[in-house]
Amino acid sequence: MINTGSKDFDEFFGGYGNHITVIYGKASTGKTTCCILASIEQLKQNKKVIYLDAENSFSVDRFQQLAKKDYKKYLENLFLIKVKDFKTQGNKIKELIPLIEKGNFSLLIIDTIGIYYRSLVKSKKELANNMMISQLRTLKEISNKIPVIITNQVYKNIDEDKDMMLAENIINNFTSCVIELEHKKDRKINSRKITLNTDE
């Protein structure tokens, strides 16, 4: 298990193990912050982290804010990968296997796995689902060596009148730990809610 970078989070579910953990929720619920905190925790130990940023949500300013004065030193061991479409995302994930086998990597982050899936599934559902399954199979293989954290978006299920994770039925077949983040705001309360589901 590796630490999450948050004492409260560690006490809540113990940290990230050698499996796939998915963190999902609406925008601005803290998904990327969770990823950066976990990264910093490993980088402080002079370990390497791969951060695949599909949503272009990684911010050096935010990283600096969380990592404090030694952020430049930590960034040296952070391998940031940008992708612009779902196919490239899948190819990059496959390319990670030999890289992880050779390097001193201790964590892989995919933020956000479903952003390109979301647009493709509307026009080519079977293709989108097959591509997602292929990516998750590779990530599952990688998770036997190091913890894998993926973040994901939600959509509104009109029939059930609730927010659901994109590709939920597919992703749940490959993940051991599912974390839902919620941010509730009203005039009296500004709170965050964390829901954990695990098969361990």
Secondary structure, 3 states (H helix, E strand, C coil): CECCCCHHHHHHHCCECCCEEEEEECCCCCHHHHHHHHHHHHHCCCCEEEEEECCCCCCHHHHHHHHHHHHHHHHCCEEEEECCCHHHHHHHHHHHHHHHHHCCEEEEEEECCCHHHHHHHHHCHHHHHHHHHHHHHHHHHHHCCCCEEEEECEEEECCCCEEEECCHHHHCCCCCEEEEEEEEECCCCEEEEEEEEECC
